[in-house]
Amino acid sequence: MSGEGRPDVKLDLSDCKSLKLGIVATRWNADITDVLLERALVAAREAELEEDPTVVHVAGAVELPVVAQA
């Protein structure tokens, strides 16, 4: 992935501090999902959330929507 065509967007995260964030990541294809999880955690730190995000790992894609909804 080259990043070619990726939008150059700067987000205003000042209103996000009180949000509670939950992240669900699969164990399947960890080479990709581990990087996605790390980038999500970096974004959460940049938003300076009051609480650390809750991270839940699931077996695969089928479990993602079930756990995210819960």
Secondary structure by P-SEA (a helix, b strand, c coil): ccccccccccccccccccbbbbbbbbccccccaaaaaaaaaaaaaaacccccbbbbbcccccaaaaaaac
